Amino acid sequence: MTARLLTVPYRVPYYAQIASPWLATAFFEKRLNPALDPHWGESGAYSLEEYLYWVNRACGAACVKMAVEALGGERLPLIEWARRGVRLGGYLTERRPDGSQAERGWLHSALAELIRGAGFSAEARPLAIRDYVSVIGEGGMIIASVSHEIGTHGPITKRGGHLVLVFGAVLEKNEPLALLLHNPSGRSDALRVNAQIPLERFAAAYTGRGITIRSL
């Protein structure tokens, strides 16, 4: 049986968590200073310092921006979504005993609240990969909690810590072979926009939690 592609019936725009997506490998892998991003001002940051703070943290804001605009909602700059999430208490940090800060990342319930505030349905919940097919088949998207490593060419060594927007699946006999997604920190075009991630690789990176998103 030939595999088929199941996707949502609308265009899903792509936005990265950095202003110059083609520099993802340089920033995240080769440690090029993100202050050299020539387009940082287009992120909506009030200052270079604010932009630099969000370079490694804005995956959740990017996923919200993509989902809201895909459903016809308001167009806001990336960093404005991040600010709104922070105002909801949505980005978590903890102070270690030595006084340093430990990053816990985006709170799924806050991201869902951002999307509901934009006029759409969103629910943060445990989600089996097999459930993705029904969500997508009903015209919905999923913000999935995965390792950033699915956006690289290297092995998967951990789960979670990063967010991607899933809006399609490659199916054979109605079983998913791969998921179609936008990755805010993908290291190459193929791993960034309309990335097809094999099911085994996605499953190795996935925490089992996501945010389902639909029109009302």
N, C-alpha and C positions, 0 to 999 in steps of 0.2 A: 504494500500500500504506500502511495506517495505521501510524504509529509506535507502538511498545509500550515499556513500562517494565520493565526487568529489575532486580530488587533482591535483596539477600540475604533469606533466609527468617526473619529475626528483627528485632526492634526495635533500632535503634542510637540510644542516648541522645545528646543534645547537651550539650557543655560548651565554654565559651569559655575563652580564655586570660586573661580578666579576670573579676572577680567580678560585674560588672554589665554584661552584654553589650549592653544598650540604650545604653550610653555609649560604644560603640566609636568612633563618628564623633567624638564630643567629645574622647576621649583621643588617637586616632590621627591625626585630621585637623585638629581645631581646637585641639589642644595644651592642653586642659583638664588641670590637674594631677591625675594618677591618685590622689594622696593624698586626693582628695575622694571617692573611690569609697566609698559608704556600706556596701558589703557586703564590703570587703576581708578582714575577719576570717573569712569563710566559705570562703576559698581554702585554708585550712590553713597559712597563713604564721604563723610565730612572732612576727613583728613587722611593722609597716607598712613598715619599710625592706626587709625580705625580700620582701614583696609587690611593692613598687615595682621591685625588681630584676628580677622575673619578668614584669612587665606586657608588655614587648616581646619576651620570650624563651620564653614557656611554650607555644608552639604544639605542640611535640613532646610535651610532657607531657600536654596536652589530648587529642591524638590517641591516645596510649596509653591514657589513662583511658577514652575513648569506646570504643575497640576492646575492651579487656579487659572492661568492663561489658557490652558488647553480647553477648559470648560467655559471659556468666554468671560472670565472674571477680570477684575482690575489689573492693570499693568503697573507694578511698582518696582523700583530698583531692588536689586538683590539685597543690599545691606539694610534697606528699609524693612524688608521682611525679617531680617535678623534682629533688628531693633524691636520690632513688634513682638517677636518671640521672646526676647529677653524681658520685655515688660510683663509678659505673662508668667515669668519665672521658668521659661522653657529651656534655658541652657544652664546645665548644672556643673558646678565645680565644688570641690571639697578641699578643705585645708588639712594637710598632713600634719602629724605631730611635730615635724621639723619646721613647720611654718610655710612650706611650699604648697602650691596649688595642684590638686589632682583633677584632671578633666574627666567628667562623666558624660558629657555630651548632651545631645538634644533629648528632651522629654517628649515622648510620642504624643501624650495627651495634649500637650501645649501646641504641637504642630497641627493636630487634628482640630483644636480650638481655633487656630488661625484660619484654617480652611473653612470651617463652619461660619466663622465671622465674615468670610468673603462670599457667603451665600450658597455653600454646597454641603453635601453630606460627607462626613468623615468620622471614622471610628478606629481607634487604636486598640488592637487586640492580638491574641495569639492567632497564627494563621499558618496552616499546613500548605506546603507547596501545591498539593493537588487542588486546594481551594482557589488558587490563582486563576485556573481555567474558567471556573464559574463566574468569578468576579469580572474578569475581562470579557467573557461572553455576554455579560449583562451591561457592558459599556463602562465598567469601572476600572480604576487604576489602583496600584498599590505602592506606597512608599515602604520599601523593605529595608530591614536592618541587616547589614552584611559587613563583611570585612572589606576594607579598601582594596585588598589584594585581588579582587575580581576585576579590577580595572588595570591590572598589571599583567605582565607575561610570566610572572613568577608563580611559585606554588602557593596554595592556600594553607596558612599555618594557624589561623585563628578565626573566630566568629565575631561579628559585630564591630561597632565603632565607626560605622559609615552608613550613609543612606543613599539609596538609588530609587528611581521611579520606574516601575514596571508597568507596561501597557500592552504587552503582546506575548504570545507563546507560539513556538513551533510544535505542532502536534502530529502524532502518528497514532491512529486508532484512538483518538481523543486523549492520549496520554502525552504530557509535555516532554519534549526532547531538549528544549532550550527555552529560555525566557528572553524576551525583547525588552530592552530598557535603555534609559538615559542615565549615564553615570557622571555626576558633577566633577569627578576627579580622574576620569579615564585618561590613561597615559597616551593613547593614540586615537585617531578618528574611529577606528573599528571598535575600540573599547569604550568609546565616549558616547557617540550618537547612534541610536538604533542598534546598540550592541546586542548581539546574540550570544548569550552566555549558556554554555552547555549545562544541563540540569545537575550533573554530578558536581560540577565546579560551583554552581550557585548554592547547592545544598551544603557543601563543605564550608561556605562562608556565612550561611544564613543562621540567624538566631532563633527563628521560629516566630518572630513578631513583626507586625507591619501595621500600616494604616490604610484601610480601604477608603476609596474616594469615589463619589458618584455625584451626578446632578441630583437636585431635589425633584 
